[in-house]
Amino acid sequence: MQMRTVIPIFTSLIMLNGCGGESAKIQESVTYAQPLHSSLTQSQSGTQPQGEKWSVSGQVFDASGQPVAQAKIYVQLGEHNYYAHSQADGRYTLYLPREYDYPDHIAGTVWMEGYQPEILLLSYQNQHLYIDQHSHLVQLKPLTEAHVVFQQGLHLIHLGDDSLVKNPETRIQTAPQGLVWSDGFQYTQALQKQYNQLCIQLYGKGIQSQYANQDKISISRKNDLRLSITQLLSDSPSSGAYSANEHCFPLRHFQVNDHIQVQIKSHTLDTDQDNFEMLNIVGVLRKI
C-alpha cells in the first residue's frame, strides 16, 4: 500500500492573537496545534463545541500555482461541522477540538465554486493530530463540462445502521445517515453527443464489498429500474484509511434528457448492516 507523508500538528501555548507570522517559503511552513480558549467568535472559529482546540493550517492553490481565496475547508465530527475559509494568500486555519475521541483516520473536504472538490486527510496517532502532506498544500483543479458534482456527495456520508463501530481501525466519524445514498443529473443532448461513459469517483473508508458485504453502486434511469447497471464497490484499506475509488458505466442505453440516477447502497449480511463512509462523490463523463 502506498505510504503517505504526514506533517505533525505540534502543540503550542501561543494564543490566537499571537499567530501572525508567515514562512518565507511555502515548503518551510509549519502546521501548529495550539490550545485556544472558547471565547472565539463564530466567524473566527465556525460552529464548534466549547473547549481547547487543535489548529490545522494549510494553503490552497489553483492548477497554475496561484492562491485560491475563499475556498471552504470543512470537517464533520459527530454532530458538529467545523469550517474555515482560505484567505487572499490561500492560507487557512481550521480549529478542531482537542478533547474528542478521534478515529485513526479523519477526512474532510476542500471546495470552491468552479473547482473539483479535494479531500482533506488527517490522522490521529499517539494523542497527536497529523495532516497529510497533500492536504497541507492543496491544489484545486478546474471543473469542466465533463464533471458532474453531486451536491449531496460533498459532505461526509455514513451508510449503515451502527454509530459505534467497535474496530478501532475502522471507526466512523459520523452517525449513520441511512442505508442508501442517491443523486443524479440530466443527460442532455450536448452531453450525449460528446460522452458515452460515466465514471463515479469517491473516497471511501470501511468498505468491504469484495469480501462479504457486497455493497453496491449503480446507475439507472430515474423511476425506471428496467435500465439499471450495478457494480460492487471497491474495497477500502483494512487499516481504516480512506482510498480513492472509481467505477465506470457505459451510457449507450440511455437516451437524450434521461435523468441518470446514481445510487450507493449498504448491503445486509445476515442481520448486520455494513457500515462505511464516503465523501467527494463526483461524476466524470468520458468518450470511449
BELPEFEN-V447534 format. One line per field, one symbol per residue. ss: DSSP state (H for helix, E for strand, - for the rest). psi: psi as a letter, one per 20 degrees, with the letter a starting at -180 (. if undefined). burial: + if it has 9 or more other ideal C-beta (glycine too) atoms within 8 Angstrom, else -. A space follows every 50 residues. Layout:
ss->???
psi->???
burial->???
//
This chain:
ss->-----EEE-EEE---HHH-------HHH---EEE-------HHHH----- --EEEEEEEEEE----E----EEEEEE--EEEEEE-----EEEEEEE--- ----EEEEEEE---E--EEEEEEEE--EEEEEHHHHEEEE-E----EEE- HHH---EEE--------HHH---------EEEEEEEE-HHHHHH--EEEE EEEEE---HHHHH--EEEEEE--EEEEEEEEE----------EEEEEEEE -------EEEEEEEE--EE--EE--EEEEEEEEEEE--
psi->ppqqpqpqnqpqjprgjjniqqqhqgijqqpqpqpqqjjqrhhhiaoqrq aqqqopqaqprahjjqqoqjqppqppocjqppqrqqahjiqqpppqqgnq nqrhpqqaqpqppiqpqqqopqqoplkqpqpqhhhhopopqqqriipooo hijhrppopajoimphohikqqhrqqjaippqrarpnrgghhhhqjqppp prpqpjplgighhlqqpqqrppknihnppqqpqqqrqiijrqqpqppppq jhiqrpjqopppppppqpodjppqprqqrloqqoprp.
burial->-----++-+-----+---+---------+-++++-+---+----++-+-- --++++++++++----+++-+++++++--+-+++++---+++++++++-- --++++++++++--++++++++++---++++++-++++++-+----++++ -+++++++++----+----+++++-+---++++++-+---++--++++++ +++++++++---+-++++++++----+++-++++++---++++-+-++++ +--+---++++++++++-+---++++++++++++++--
//
